[in-house]
Amino acid sequence: VKRGVVGLGLALCLAGCGSVERHHFATGPVAAPTTDVLVTSDVPTRSFVEVGFVQAIAYGSEASPGAVTRALAREGGGMGCDAVVRARIDEAPAMLHAAGVCVRWVQLPQDAGPATR
Amino acid sequence: VKRLVAALALAITGCGSSSSYAVRTGPTAAPPTTGPIAVYATREPPGVEVGVIEVKGFAEDGAIDVLMPEFVRKARALGADSIVVDHIGLVVEEVDAVVDDGQVLCAPIGCARSAPRIARQDFAYVRVRGRAFRGQGAP
């Protein structure tokens, strides 16, 4: 019976055992949530203000570039960001790590600047 | 099964660690900062560089909301008023890990423990690297 339980657990785990953690650190004022968030590895040329950092860590079957990219966008959207820039994805055995800078577009170039912490 | 349970228990109850360092690179030491710290990530802050900082964490201590406050604390200790984060990423290193503590083997003349088995294993942690600046950094 014990072997059966362990075997069932392992089978379930192989079938879909994974998770994605999301974290953020705000360096500027957080705004109302947004839903359409651009994720890019570049630093865009248009003006923006930095809002903070976002991070996603995926394990097991969830460790895919798509999953961590979606997680970055979701976390950035929760902070009211329009984009996550300078995003990068790193890989380790059975896990993926992604992080980026959460930004909001501004109209005038001179409006862009860092927030304080 | 015991090892699996132990690993799960550690994961559930919390298992992580972090470390950090700051190296002064400026010409003179300054008193610790008490005011605001400007945080940059996509461009260089104004002012003079006063140090380099690295913080790293494993497992739950690898979260950005754990690592960045420590980064800011290090910058304050250097007397900085702004920081730039140059790198946030995962680092994978090979380390020697004890995978078997050894076994106690007994015979009629007595018992002896076999040597522990050590193997190279991947160890992943999150690292944040950046620099601290002083002078005209605060907006």
gemmi code that builds the backbone of each chain (N, CA, C; Angstrom):
import gemmi

chains = {
    "A": [
        ("VAL", (0.841, -1.207, 0.000), (0.000, 0.000, 0.000), (0.870, 1.249, 0.000)),
        ("LYS", (1.934, 1.205, 0.862), (2.823, 2.373, 0.955), (3.479, 2.678, -0.395)),
        ("ARG", (3.928, 1.582, -1.076), (4.566, 1.778, -2.388), (3.582, 2.385, -3.374)),
        ("GLY", (2.343, 1.925, -3.266), (1.310, 2.437, -4.175), (1.091, 3.920, -3.982)),
        ("VAL", (1.053, 4.332, -2.724), (0.842, 5.756, -2.431), (2.003, 6.590, -2.955)),
        ("VAL", (3.237, 6.087, -2.690), (4.418, 6.813, -3.172), (4.430, 6.860, -4.697)),
        ("GLY", (4.113, 5.741, -5.315), (4.079, 5.678, -6.772), (3.052, 6.621, -7.359)),
        ("LEU", (1.874, 6.668, -6.724), (0.824, 7.570, -7.193), (1.284, 9.026, -7.061)),
        ("GLY", (1.939, 9.327, -5.934), (2.455, 10.687, -5.724), (3.469, 11.074, -6.781)),
        ("LEU", (4.386, 10.135, -7.073), (5.409, 10.425, -8.087), (4.765, 10.599, -9.461)),
        ("ALA", (3.775, 9.756, -9.762), (3.107, 9.847, -11.059), (2.398, 11.188, -11.205)),
        ("LEU", (1.707, 11.608, -10.143), (1.035, 12.905, -10.172), (2.042, 14.036, -10.335)),
        ("CYS", (3.179, 13.848, -9.644), (4.220, 14.872, -9.700), (4.770, 14.998, -11.118)),
        ("LEU", (5.041, 13.853, -11.747), (5.572, 13.877, -13.104), (4.540, 14.449, -14.068)),
        ("ALA", (3.263, 14.190, -13.798), (2.210, 14.650, -14.697), (2.021, 16.159, -14.626)),
        ("GLY", (2.287, 16.750, -13.521), (2.061, 18.194, -13.437), (2.458, 18.779, -12.106)),
        ("CYS", (3.691, 18.555, -11.695), (4.146, 19.057, -10.410), (5.047, 20.254, -10.667)),
        ("GLY", (4.543, 21.390, -10.408), (5.346, 22.590, -10.633), (4.669, 23.786, -10.023)),
        ("SER", (5.417, 24.850, -9.914), (4.845, 26.077, -9.347), (5.620, 27.277, -9.867)),
        ("VAL", (4.981, 28.418, -9.790), (5.637, 29.668, -10.181), (5.469, 30.671, -9.043)),
        ("GLU", (6.599, 31.153, -8.543), (6.579, 32.194, -7.512), (6.731, 33.548, -8.192)),
        ("ARG", (6.052, 34.544, -7.667), (6.216, 35.912, -8.183), (6.571, 36.835, -7.034)),
        ("HIS", (7.511, 37.741, -7.291), (7.929, 38.698, -6.270), (8.137, 40.068, -6.918)),
        ("HIS", (8.073, 41.100, -6.106), (8.403, 42.434, -6.618), (9.012, 43.284, -5.521)),
        ("PHE", (9.685, 44.320, -5.960), (10.238, 45.303, -5.035), (9.992, 46.667, -5.662)),
        ("ALA", (9.142, 47.443, -5.036), (8.767, 48.743, -5.596), (9.815, 49.795, -5.244)),
        ("THR", (10.191, 50.565, -6.247), (11.100, 51.690, -6.006), (10.400, 53.014, -6.289)),
        ("GLY", (9.185, 52.942, -6.782), (8.411, 54.141, -7.077), (6.956, 53.895, -6.748)),
        ("PRO", (6.129, 54.885, -6.942), (4.717, 54.734, -6.610), (4.018, 53.719, -7.507)),
        ("VAL", (3.323, 52.810, -6.867), (2.573, 51.789, -7.585), (1.233, 52.383, -8.017)),
        ("ALA", (0.826, 52.096, -9.246), (-0.419, 52.659, -9.783), (-1.488, 51.574, -9.876)),
        ("ALA", (-2.616, 51.967, -10.407), (-3.713, 51.004, -10.580), (-3.274, 49.878, -11.519)),
        ("PRO", (-3.725, 48.670, -11.256), (-3.288, 47.520, -12.062), (-3.557, 47.700, -13.554)),
        ("THR", (-2.647, 47.150, -14.353), (-2.786, 47.161, -15.810), (-2.834, 45.719, -16.303)),
        ("THR", (-3.323, 45.527, -17.498), (-3.447, 44.154, -18.006), (-2.577, 43.894, -19.233)),
        ("ASP", (-2.290, 44.926, -19.996), (-1.509, 44.739, -21.218), (-0.067, 45.169, -20.965)),
        ("VAL", (0.761, 44.239, -20.557), (2.130, 44.564, -20.144), (3.125, 43.961, -21.142)),
        ("LEU", (3.956, 44.817, -21.686), (5.002, 44.371, -22.604), (6.183, 43.811, -21.798)),
        ("VAL", (6.718, 42.688, -22.205), (7.925, 42.143, -21.578), (9.010, 42.077, -22.636)),
        ("THR", (10.125, 42.733, -22.379), (11.203, 42.789, -23.373), (12.567, 42.754, -22.691)),
        ("SER", (13.529, 42.211, -23.394), (14.890, 42.188, -22.850), (15.613, 43.501, -23.130)),
        ("ASP", (15.022, 44.334, -23.954), (15.654, 45.610, -24.312), (15.282, 46.712, -23.328)),
        ("VAL", (15.964, 47.850, -23.492), (15.558, 49.076, -22.816), (14.966, 49.973, -23.898)),
        ("PRO", (13.662, 50.193, -23.881), (13.015, 50.948, -24.961), (13.539, 52.378, -25.060)),
        ("THR", (13.421, 52.930, -26.257), (13.893, 54.302, -26.458), (12.864, 55.324, -25.987)),
        ("ARG", (11.605, 54.939, -25.899), (10.603, 55.908, -25.456), (10.749, 56.179, -23.953)),
        ("SER", (10.228, 57.302, -23.515), (10.426, 57.734, -22.133), (9.601, 56.887, -21.163)),
        ("PHE", (10.208, 56.623, -20.035), (9.503, 55.844, -19.013), (10.043, 56.214, -17.639)),
        ("VAL", (9.298, 55.828, -16.634), (9.741, 55.991, -15.255), (9.791, 54.601, -14.623)),
        ("GLU", (10.838, 54.367, -13.860), (10.993, 53.062, -13.226), (10.071, 52.953, -12.014)),
        ("VAL", (9.403, 51.841, -11.906), (8.481, 51.615, -10.791), (9.041, 50.589, -9.809)),
        ("GLY", (9.858, 49.660, -10.289), (10.434, 48.657, -9.393), (10.969, 47.465, -10.153)),
        ("PHE", (11.224, 46.412, -9.413), (11.734, 45.168, -9.993), (10.692, 44.067, -9.825)),
        ("VAL", (10.619, 43.195, -10.816), (9.744, 42.034, -10.706), (10.560, 40.780, -10.953)),
        ("GLN", (10.099, 39.690, -10.364), (10.849, 38.447, -10.419), (9.881, 37.277, -10.474)),
        ("ALA", (10.232, 36.264, -11.233), (9.435, 35.032, -11.282), (10.385, 33.845, -11.207)),
        ("ILE", (10.025, 32.869, -10.392), (10.823, 31.654, -10.262), (9.882, 30.473, -10.464)),
        ("ALA", (10.188, 29.672, -11.478), (9.316, 28.541, -11.810), (10.054, 27.230, -11.561)),
        ("TYR", (9.287, 26.273, -11.046), (9.870, 24.973, -10.703), (9.143, 23.856, -11.447)),
        ("GLY", (9.863, 22.766, -11.665), (9.258, 21.547, -12.191), (8.620, 21.731, -13.550)),
        ("SER", (7.422, 21.209, -13.689), (6.749, 21.232, -14.990), (6.345, 22.643, -15.415)),
        ("GLU", (6.350, 23.593, -14.474), (6.019, 24.985, -14.802), (7.237, 25.777, -15.278)),
        ("ALA", (8.400, 25.152, -15.257), (9.632, 25.861, -15.593), (9.785, 26.012, -17.101)),
        ("SER", (9.011, 26.908, -17.674), (9.109, 27.194, -19.106), (9.243, 28.697, -19.303)),
        ("PRO", (9.911, 29.100, -20.397), (10.054, 30.546, -20.656), (8.703, 31.256, -20.730)),
        ("GLY", (7.703, 30.586, -21.307), (6.389, 31.205, -21.404), (5.782, 31.467, -20.040)),
        ("ALA", (5.933, 30.508, -19.138), (5.341, 30.655, -17.805), (5.987, 31.803, -17.028)),
        ("VAL", (7.314, 31.901, -17.087), (7.956, 32.975, -16.315), (7.724, 34.340, -16.971)),
        ("THR", (7.619, 34.354, -18.300), (7.325, 35.625, -18.978), (5.925, 36.111, -18.604)),
        ("ARG", (4.960, 35.194, -18.600), (3.596, 35.563, -18.190), (3.578, 36.026, -16.734)),
        ("ALA", (4.376, 35.362, -15.904), (4.414, 35.742, -14.485), (5.005, 37.141, -14.300)),
        ("LEU", (6.032, 37.458, -15.086), (6.604, 38.815, -15.006), (5.556, 39.854, -15.409)),
        ("ALA", (4.843, 39.550, -16.492), (3.816, 40.486, -16.974), (2.717, 40.670, -15.932)),
        ("ARG", (2.327, 39.577, -15.313), (1.250, 39.649, -14.308), (1.698, 40.447, -13.080)),
        ("GLU", (2.918, 40.189, -12.646), (3.420, 40.919, -11.480), (3.587, 42.399, -11.816)),
        ("GLY", (4.095, 42.669, -13.018), (4.229, 44.063, -13.450), (2.884, 44.753, -13.565)),
        ("GLY", (1.900, 44.028, -14.087), (0.556, 44.590, -14.187), (-0.016, 44.929, -12.827)),
        ("GLY", (0.292, 44.106, -11.846), (-0.182, 44.368, -10.488), (0.395, 45.633, -9.896)),
        ("MET", (1.549, 46.048, -10.411), (2.178, 47.281, -9.927), (1.785, 48.478, -10.792)),
        ("GLY", (0.936, 48.249, -11.763), (0.494, 49.343, -12.622), (1.492, 49.695, -13.705)),
        ("CYS", (2.326, 48.738, -14.085), (3.357, 49.021, -15.093), (2.831, 48.774, -16.507)),
        ("ASP", (3.452, 49.480, -17.451), (3.132, 49.275, -18.858), (4.073, 48.252, -19.499)),
        ("ALA", (5.238, 48.089, -18.903), (6.216, 47.161, -19.487), (7.176, 46.651, -18.421)),
        ("VAL", (7.734, 45.488, -18.703), (8.861, 44.969, -17.926), (10.036, 44.949, -18.889)),
        ("VAL", (11.019, 45.789, -18.634), (12.142, 45.931, -19.560), (13.394, 45.292, -18.946)),
        ("ARG", (14.385, 45.124, -19.779), (15.641, 44.491, -19.370), (15.387, 43.136, -18.724)),
        ("ALA", (14.390, 42.440, -19.240), (14.046, 41.131, -18.672), (15.074, 40.095, -19.103)),
        ("ARG", (15.389, 39.212, -18.197), (16.303, 38.121, -18.541), (15.825, 36.842, -17.860)),
        ("ILE", (16.106, 35.749, -18.526), (15.711, 34.440, -18.006), (16.966, 33.595, -17.833)),
        ("ASP", (17.099, 33.004, -16.660), (18.220, 32.106, -16.370), (17.674, 30.722, -16.046)),
        ("GLU", (18.456, 29.725, -16.412), (18.008, 28.345, -16.253), (18.904, 27.579, -15.296)),
        ("ALA", (18.282, 26.774, -14.471), (18.996, 25.833, -13.608), (18.234, 24.519, -13.683)),
        ("PRO", (18.822, 23.437, -13.198), (18.110, 22.162, -13.252), (16.726, 22.249, -12.594)),
        ("ALA", (15.708, 21.956, -13.349), (14.312, 21.915, -12.874), (13.788, 23.261, -12.398)),
        ("MET", (14.427, 24.338, -12.813), (13.878, 25.651, -12.458), (14.293, 26.718, -13.465)),
        ("LEU", (13.476, 27.756, -13.569), (13.790, 28.919, -14.388), (13.608, 30.157, -13.524)),
        ("HIS", (14.491, 31.114, -13.729), (14.413, 32.370, -12.987), (14.316, 33.510, -13.995)),
        ("ALA", (13.417, 34.442, -13.737), (13.288, 35.606, -14.614), (13.155, 36.853, -13.768)),
        ("ALA", (13.747, 37.933, -14.250), (13.649, 39.198, -13.531), (13.704, 40.338, -14.538)),
        ("GLY", (13.119, 41.461, -14.157), (13.125, 42.613, -15.035), (12.769, 43.878, -14.281)),
        ("VAL", (12.816, 44.975, -15.010), (12.520, 46.289, -14.442), (11.128, 46.705, -14.886)),
        ("CYS", (10.297, 47.011, -13.917), (8.902, 47.370, -14.164), (8.835, 48.882, -14.428)),
        ("VAL", (8.269, 49.281, -15.567), (8.268, 50.709, -15.930), (6.887, 51.159, -16.386)),
        ("ARG", (6.685, 52.458, -16.313), (5.458, 53.077, -16.818), (5.850, 54.144, -17.825)),
        ("TRP", (5.157, 54.183, -18.943), (5.473, 55.170, -19.983), (5.152, 56.573, -19.476)),
        ("VAL", (5.946, 57.533, -19.904), (5.653, 58.937, -19.601), (5.642, 59.709, -20.919)),
        ("GLN", (4.964, 60.853, -20.900), (4.798, 61.625, -22.123), (6.044, 62.427, -22.476)),
        ("LEU", (6.667, 63.024, -21.460), (7.797, 63.903, -21.731), (9.102, 63.265, -21.263)),
        ("PRO", (10.157, 63.352, -22.067), (11.426, 62.736, -21.679), (11.941, 63.235, -20.341)),
        ("GLN", (11.738, 64.516, -20.027), (12.288, 65.039, -18.780), (11.518, 64.549, -17.555)),
        ("ASP", (10.385, 63.895, -17.773), (9.623, 63.346, -16.650), (10.232, 62.049, -16.134)),
        ("ALA", (11.037, 61.402, -16.972), (11.593, 60.110, -16.576), (12.628, 60.285, -15.486)),
        ("GLY", (12.618, 59.395, -14.547), (13.610, 59.476, -13.480), (13.380, 58.400, -12.457)),
        ("PRO", (14.316, 58.240, -11.562), (14.181, 57.184, -10.573), (13.298, 57.632, -9.411)),
        ("ALA", (12.769, 56.700, -8.736), (12.072, 57.008, -7.498), (13.031, 56.782, -6.342)),
        ("THR", (12.613, 57.123, -5.165), (13.495, 56.944, -4.017), (12.985, 55.838, -3.138)),
        ("ARG", (13.914, 55.292, -2.401), (13.581, 54.184, -1.514), (14.117, 54.501, -0.144)),
    ],
    "B": [
        ("VAL", (12.303, 7.310, 0.862), (11.078, 8.015, 1.242), (11.356, 8.977, 2.389)),
        ("LYS", (12.184, 8.544, 3.365), (12.515, 9.417, 4.499), (13.198, 10.692, 4.033)),
        ("ARG", (14.118, 10.530, 3.053), (14.831, 11.711, 2.547), (13.881, 12.667, 1.833)),
        ("LEU", (12.937, 12.075, 1.062), (11.962, 12.893, 0.347), (11.112, 13.684, 1.337)),
        ("VAL", (10.674, 12.995, 2.400), (9.857, 13.660, 3.423), (10.661, 14.775, 4.097)),
        ("ALA", (11.936, 14.474, 4.385), (12.775, 15.486, 5.041), (12.935, 16.715, 4.145)),
        ("ALA", (13.148, 16.483, 2.847), (13.312, 17.609, 1.915), (12.035, 18.426, 1.825)),
        ("LEU", (10.882, 17.724, 1.769), (9.603, 18.438, 1.704), (9.361, 19.227, 2.989)),
        ("ALA", (9.706, 18.636, 4.122), (9.509, 19.324, 5.398), (10.348, 20.590, 5.458)),
        ("LEU", (11.590, 20.489, 4.968), (12.464, 21.670, 4.954), (11.878, 22.744, 4.049)),
        ("ALA", (11.359, 22.303, 2.896), (10.800, 23.269, 1.940), (9.578, 23.966, 2.518)),
        ("ILE", (8.767, 23.201, 3.256), (7.536, 23.776, 3.800), (7.836, 24.687, 4.985)),
        ("THR", (8.706, 24.227, 5.874), (8.958, 25.004, 7.086), (9.867, 26.200, 6.818)),
        ("GLY", (10.541, 26.220, 5.686), (11.379, 27.375, 5.374), (12.838, 27.019, 5.437)),
        ("CYS", (13.502, 27.170, 4.303), (14.913, 26.834, 4.249), (15.562, 27.784, 3.263)),
        ("GLY", (16.371, 28.637, 3.731), (17.041, 29.568, 2.836), (18.152, 30.263, 3.568)),
        ("SER", (18.982, 30.924, 2.811), (20.042, 31.692, 3.446), (20.484, 32.770, 2.472)),
        ("SER", (21.071, 33.801, 3.008), (21.535, 34.880, 2.153), (22.855, 35.419, 2.672)),
        ("SER", (23.556, 36.101, 1.798), (24.803, 36.741, 2.200), (24.982, 37.985, 1.345)),
        ("SER", (25.823, 38.872, 1.803), (26.024, 40.111, 1.061), (27.385, 40.705, 1.399)),
        ("TYR", (27.855, 41.569, 0.508), (29.067, 42.320, 0.815), (29.022, 43.655, 0.112)),
        ("ALA", (29.745, 44.593, 0.648), (29.885, 45.906, 0.021), (31.355, 46.299, 0.116)),
        ("VAL", (31.896, 46.770, -0.980), (33.296, 47.188, -1.014), (33.354, 48.665, -1.382)),
        ("ARG", (33.978, 49.455, -0.549), (34.089, 50.889, -0.827), (35.096, 51.118, -1.951)),
        ("THR", (34.704, 51.911, -2.922), (35.600, 52.199, -4.034), (35.881, 53.696, -4.154)),
        ("GLY", (35.172, 54.512, -3.390), (35.362, 55.957, -3.464), (36.607, 56.401, -2.724)),
        ("PRO", (36.980, 57.661, -2.935), (38.212, 58.168, -2.326), (38.114, 58.351, -0.819)),
        ("THR", (36.944, 58.698, -0.318), (36.822, 58.964, 1.117), (35.589, 58.277, 1.683)),
        ("ALA", (35.686, 57.978, 2.959), (34.546, 57.372, 3.638), (33.532, 58.455, 3.987)),
        ("ALA", (32.263, 58.111, 3.965), (31.198, 59.048, 4.312), (30.346, 58.429, 5.414)),
        ("PRO", (29.689, 59.261, 6.204), (28.802, 58.698, 7.229), (27.613, 57.999, 6.584)),
        ("PRO", (27.035, 57.070, 7.281), (25.879, 56.356, 6.720), (24.753, 57.302, 6.331)),
        ("THR", (24.050, 56.963, 5.290), (22.956, 57.785, 4.790), (21.685, 57.527, 5.610)),
        ("THR", (20.989, 58.613, 5.913), (19.707, 58.455, 6.599), (18.544, 58.877, 5.706)),
        ("GLY", (18.824, 59.618, 4.653), (17.770, 60.107, 3.759), (17.382, 59.079, 2.719)),
        ("PRO", (16.637, 59.541, 1.716), (16.178, 58.614, 0.680), (17.315, 58.137, -0.223)),
        ("ILE", (17.134, 56.981, -0.775), (18.087, 56.394, -1.724), (17.385, 56.308, -3.080)),
        ("ALA", (17.967, 56.923, -4.088), (17.406, 56.823, -5.438), (17.855, 55.507, -6.064)),
        ("VAL", (16.899, 54.786, -6.630), (17.211, 53.480, -7.207), (17.108, 53.549, -8.730)),
        ("TYR", (18.185, 53.244, -9.401), (18.230, 53.230, -10.868), (18.442, 51.791, -11.340)),
        ("ALA", (17.884, 51.504, -12.496), (18.102, 50.174, -13.061), (18.443, 50.228, -14.540)),
        ("THR", (18.086, 51.308, -15.203), (18.271, 51.352, -16.648), (19.234, 52.444, -17.099)),
        ("ARG", (19.752, 53.216, -16.172), (20.757, 54.222, -16.562), (21.617, 54.568, -15.357)),
        ("GLU", (22.731, 55.235, -15.644), (23.705, 55.551, -14.599), (23.197, 56.704, -13.724)),
        ("PRO", (23.359, 56.601, -12.426), (23.006, 57.733, -11.563), (24.061, 58.836, -11.682)),
        ("PRO", (23.682, 60.070, -11.377), (24.698, 61.114, -11.291), (25.508, 60.925, -10.004)),
        ("GLY", (26.591, 61.650, -9.894), (27.384, 61.552, -8.671), (28.619, 60.700, -8.854)),
        ("VAL", (29.262, 60.421, -7.746), (30.525, 59.683, -7.739), (30.301, 58.288, -7.161)),
        ("GLU", (30.867, 57.305, -7.820), (30.726, 55.935, -7.318), (31.475, 55.794, -5.999)),
        ("VAL", (30.810, 55.202, -5.014), (31.448, 55.025, -3.706), (31.595, 53.560, -3.319)),
        ("GLY", (31.001, 52.658, -4.090), (31.176, 51.262, -3.720), (30.460, 50.311, -4.656)),
        ("VAL", (30.823, 49.054, -4.529), (30.115, 47.993, -5.251), (29.464, 47.080, -4.216)),
        ("ILE", (28.302, 46.581, -4.567), (27.502, 45.793, -3.621), (27.021, 44.526, -4.306)),
        ("GLU", (27.031, 43.456, -3.554), (26.452, 42.209, -4.050), (25.660, 41.560, -2.926)),
        ("VAL", (24.448, 41.140, -3.222), (23.666, 40.352, -2.262), (23.192, 39.103, -2.990)),
        ("LYS", (23.163, 38.017, -2.272), (22.706, 36.776, -2.900), (21.929, 35.951, -1.896)),
        ("GLY", (20.978, 35.197, -2.412), (20.132, 34.409, -1.538), (19.710, 33.116, -2.192)),
        ("PHE", (19.456, 32.160, -1.353), (19.106, 30.818, -1.797), (17.671, 30.512, -1.339)),
        ("ALA", (16.939, 29.822, -2.169), (15.560, 29.419, -1.861), (14.714, 30.647, -1.559)),
        ("GLU", (13.996, 30.656, -0.440), (13.081, 31.779, -0.178), (13.834, 33.082, 0.049)),
        ("ASP", (15.086, 33.020, 0.412), (15.883, 34.233, 0.570), (16.405, 34.752, -0.768)),
        ("GLY", (16.074, 34.074, -1.851), (16.432, 34.560, -3.173), (15.364, 35.466, -3.763)),
        ("ALA", (14.314, 35.725, -3.019), (13.253, 36.615, -3.505), (13.756, 38.058, -3.546)),
        ("ILE", (13.301, 38.768, -4.560), (13.776, 40.138, -4.765), (13.373, 41.056, -3.606)),
        ("ASP", (12.233, 40.752, -2.985), (11.794, 41.578, -1.857), (12.560, 41.255, -0.582)),
        ("VAL", (13.406, 40.244, -0.619), (14.323, 39.963, 0.491), (15.699, 40.561, 0.182)),
        ("LEU", (16.116, 40.416, -1.068), (17.470, 40.830, -1.446), (17.615, 42.356, -1.561)),
        ("MET", (16.623, 43.023, -2.136), (16.772, 44.474, -2.378), (16.833, 45.309, -1.095)),
        ("PRO", (16.017, 45.028, -0.078), (16.193, 45.795, 1.166), (17.600, 45.661, 1.751)),
        ("GLU", (18.182, 44.482, 1.622), (19.548, 44.292, 2.106), (20.521, 45.112, 1.254)),
        ("PHE", (20.275, 45.161, -0.054), (21.105, 45.960, -0.962), (21.068, 47.434, -0.549)),
        ("VAL", (19.862, 47.925, -0.271), (19.710, 49.332, 0.124), (20.406, 49.586, 1.466)),
        ("ARG", (20.297, 48.632, 2.394), (20.988, 48.785, 3.692), (22.494, 48.909, 3.497)),
        ("LYS", (23.032, 48.101, 2.607), (24.475, 48.161, 2.339), (24.860, 49.518, 1.749)),
        ("ALA", (24.002, 50.026, 0.861), (24.283, 51.328, 0.241), (24.253, 52.442, 1.289)),
        ("ARG", (23.286, 52.376, 2.175), (23.207, 53.390, 3.247), (24.478, 53.366, 4.100)),
        ("ALA", (24.965, 52.171, 4.393), (26.171, 52.043, 5.219), (27.383, 52.654, 4.529)),
        ("LEU", (27.370, 52.657, 3.204), (28.482, 53.258, 2.452), (28.350, 54.777, 2.343)),
        ("GLY", (27.235, 55.314, 2.804), (27.007, 56.751, 2.692), (26.492, 57.162, 1.324)),
        ("ALA", (25.899, 56.234, 0.598), (25.415, 56.532, -0.758), (24.036, 57.179, -0.704)),
        ("ASP", (23.716, 57.935, -1.757), (22.362, 58.459, -1.878), (21.665, 57.961, -3.147)),
        ("SER", (22.367, 57.132, -3.915), (21.718, 56.493, -5.062), (22.431, 55.178, -5.370)),
        ("ILE", (21.701, 54.300, -6.003), (22.289, 53.017, -6.400), (21.832, 52.682, -7.820)),
        ("VAL", (22.645, 51.889, -8.474), (22.218, 51.332, -9.759), (22.351, 49.813, -9.660)),
        ("VAL", (21.314, 49.131, -10.067), (21.324, 47.665, -10.067), (21.763, 47.217, -11.463)),
        ("ASP", (22.919, 46.607, -11.538), (23.474, 46.187, -12.830), (23.008, 44.795, -13.242)),
        ("HIS", (22.706, 43.958, -12.262), (22.451, 42.555, -12.597), (21.524, 41.918, -11.560)),
        ("ILE", (20.492, 41.266, -12.031), (19.690, 40.375, -11.179), (19.575, 39.063, -11.941)),
        ("GLY", (20.097, 38.021, -11.392), (20.046, 36.765, -12.140), (20.333, 35.558, -11.276)),
        ("LEU", (20.154, 34.429, -11.905), (20.388, 33.156, -11.231), (21.811, 32.701, -11.518)),
        ("VAL", (22.483, 32.244, -10.496), (23.833, 31.718, -10.650), (23.808, 30.242, -10.258)),
        ("VAL", (24.379, 29.425, -11.113), (24.442, 27.991, -10.816), (25.900, 27.608, -10.633)),
        ("GLU", (26.197, 27.061, -9.474), (27.564, 26.628, -9.190), (27.566, 25.154, -8.822)),
        ("GLU", (28.664, 24.517, -9.148), (28.828, 23.129, -8.719), (29.479, 23.121, -7.353)),
        ("VAL", (28.880, 22.405, -6.427), (29.446, 22.334, -5.074), (29.553, 20.866, -4.663)),
        ("ASP", (30.433, 20.618, -3.703), (30.525, 19.275, -3.125), (29.435, 19.122, -2.078)),
        ("ALA", (28.631, 18.117, -2.213), (27.552, 17.894, -1.250), (27.613, 16.457, -0.739)),
        ("VAL", (27.307, 16.291, 0.538), (27.255, 14.951, 1.130), (25.936, 14.308, 0.721)),
        ("VAL", (26.019, 13.272, -0.083), (24.793, 12.614, -0.542), (24.495, 11.354, 0.269)),
        ("ASP", (25.461, 10.900, 1.041), (25.244, 9.730, 1.888), (26.154, 9.858, 3.103)),
        ("ASP", (25.578, 9.828, 4.285), (26.371, 10.002, 5.507), (27.281, 8.813, 5.800)),
        ("GLY", (27.090, 7.739, 5.089), (27.854, 6.536, 5.375), (27.001, 5.545, 6.143)),
        ("GLN", (27.441, 4.317, 6.159), (26.658, 3.277, 6.830), (27.490, 2.638, 7.934)),
        ("VAL", (26.801, 2.206, 8.973), (27.474, 1.494, 10.068), (27.447, -0.002, 9.737)),
        ("LEU", (28.610, -0.546, 9.595), (28.731, -1.968, 9.269), (29.252, -2.698, 10.503)),
        ("CYS", (28.571, -3.743, 10.915), (28.965, -4.474, 12.122), (29.362, -5.911, 11.807)),
        ("ALA", (30.329, -6.362, 12.524), (30.792, -7.733, 12.444), (30.997, -8.216, 13.876)),
        ("PRO", (31.249, -9.509, 14.077), (31.436, -10.000, 15.460), (32.545, -9.279, 16.220)),
        ("ILE", (33.518, -8.735, 15.519), (34.624, -8.079, 16.234), (34.358, -6.595, 16.485)),
        ("GLY", (33.250, -6.072, 15.986), (32.929, -4.660, 16.239), (32.264, -4.014, 15.038)),
        ("CYS", (32.016, -2.686, 15.171), (31.324, -1.944, 14.115), (32.234, -0.839, 13.565)),
        ("ALA", (31.972, -0.479, 12.339), (32.720, 0.627, 11.714), (31.792, 1.355, 10.754)),
        ("ARG", (32.017, 2.650, 10.634), (31.186, 3.459, 9.717), (31.936, 3.646, 8.400)),
        ("SER", (31.229, 3.425, 7.320), (31.851, 3.644, 6.005), (31.978, 5.143, 5.747)),
        ("ALA", (32.842, 5.488, 4.841), (33.098, 6.904, 4.554), (31.868, 7.550, 3.918)),
        ("PRO", (31.594, 8.811, 4.259), (30.469, 9.496, 3.608), (30.740, 9.659, 2.122)),
        ("ARG", (29.660, 9.667, 1.354), (29.797, 9.805, -0.098), (29.526, 11.251, -0.487)),
        ("ILE", (30.478, 11.822, -1.171), (30.364, 13.227, -1.585), (30.290, 13.286, -3.098)),
        ("ALA", (29.375, 14.098, -3.596), (29.217, 14.212, -5.046), (29.086, 15.678, -5.436)),
        ("ARG", (29.462, 15.976, -6.669), (29.293, 17.331, -7.197), (27.821, 17.534, -7.554)),
        ("GLN", (27.254, 18.613, -7.042), (25.854, 18.901, -7.348), (25.705, 20.359, -7.726)),
        ("ASP", (24.687, 20.637, -8.533), (24.407, 22.025, -8.911), (23.718, 22.745, -7.758)),
        ("PHE", (24.150, 23.964, -7.516), (23.561, 24.777, -6.463), (23.200, 26.126, -7.094)),
        ("ALA", (21.919, 26.458, -7.050), (21.452, 27.687, -7.713), (21.048, 28.726, -6.677)),
        ("TYR", (21.471, 29.958, -6.916), (21.065, 31.049, -6.034), (20.865, 32.319, -6.861)),
        ("VAL", (20.137, 33.261, -6.293), (19.856, 34.524, -6.976), (20.861, 35.571, -6.505)),
        ("ARG", (21.404, 36.295, -7.469), (22.418, 37.302, -7.132), (21.989, 38.670, -7.681)),
        ("VAL", (22.135, 39.679, -6.847), (21.898, 41.070, -7.265), (23.223, 41.811, -7.108)),
        ("ARG", (23.657, 42.417, -8.197), (24.916, 43.169, -8.181), (24.667, 44.598, -8.604)),
        ("GLY", (25.383, 45.513, -8.032), (25.228, 46.900, -8.435), (26.286, 47.787, -7.817)),
        ("ARG", (26.072, 49.095, -7.978), (27.028, 50.078, -7.474), (26.292, 51.170, -6.702)),
        ("ALA", (27.020, 51.777, -5.783), (26.457, 52.843, -4.966), (27.127, 54.164, -5.332)),
        ("PHE", (26.332, 55.237, -5.302), (26.829, 56.564, -5.685), (26.477, 57.596, -4.615)),
        ("ARG", (27.253, 58.666, -4.595), (26.954, 59.752, -3.672), (27.109, 61.081, -4.423)),
        ("GLY", (26.190, 61.986, -4.122), (26.289, 63.320, -4.723), (25.335, 63.481, -5.867)),
        ("GLN", (24.325, 64.328, -5.685), (23.319, 64.630, -6.711), (22.503, 63.431, -7.115)),
        ("GLY", (22.545, 62.399, -6.281), (21.803, 61.198, -6.643), (20.333, 61.302, -6.350)),
        ("ALA", (20.010, 61.961, -5.252), (18.598, 62.052, -4.882), (17.873, 63.044, -5.783)),
        ("PRO", (16.721, 62.674, -6.274), (15.995, 63.583, -7.165), (15.407, 64.770, -6.393)),
    ],
}
model = gemmi.Model(1)
for chain_id, residues in chains.items():
    chain = gemmi.Chain(chain_id)
    for i, (resn, *xyz) in enumerate(residues, 1):
        res = gemmi.Residue()
        res.name, res.seqid = resn, gemmi.SeqId(i, " ")
        for name, pos in zip(("N", "CA", "C"), xyz):
            atom = gemmi.Atom()
            atom.name, atom.element = name, gemmi.Element(name[0])
            atom.pos, atom.b_iso = gemmi.Position(*pos), 0.0
            res.add_atom(atom)
        chain.add_residue(res)
    model.add_chain(chain)
structure = gemmi.Structure()
structure.add_model(model)
structure.setup_entities()
